[in-house]
Amino acid sequence: MYGIENEQTHETKEKVRQSKLKKGRGLLLSFYEFNQELRIPRLIRAMKMGFRVALVSDAGTPTISDPGFKLTAKAHSEGIAVEALPGPCAVTTALSASGFPAESFCFLGYLPKVNSEKTALVIRASKLGQTTVFYDSPNRIAKSLAVISEIMGPEHVVFLGVELTKMHETHFRG
């Protein structure tokens, strides 16, 4: 166990054992954009102690526009094996349902909030000549569609997926 046996490791092991007895599972920790820097060292220590750590997302595949890539990068740099078991992913769901060519595509993640940055990114994507996927907030989608229409033209066909990989998934195309 990497020579890390001490009082803290025994205490952590006991917490996990008690959680398994009481709840039928190990410990759960939140892991999100604003606490990941504090969590990563703790999770790396736990993995070095022999604990199994699972990164689970409530909104698609972890590390795809979701926190987690820094944790997996640190695990790799520490010589800790990483196993990926992807779950539902909005990018591939959108591509599959869109009816657009998907053998080659560009994924932009979340569009910038600042209109000038968003415009520049859409212009860059328009020059690629391939299917482009991006995420956006419901509060900003109307403005983003206006930018796309302005740059690509009002007849440019788009596919809009709402709540992809979730119970109330909805598609719009036109």
Beta strands, then each sheet from edge to edge (+ up, - down):
strand 1: 105-110
strand 2: 131-135
strand 3: 159-162
strand 4: 170-173
sheet 1: 1+ 2+
sheet 2: 3+ 4-
end
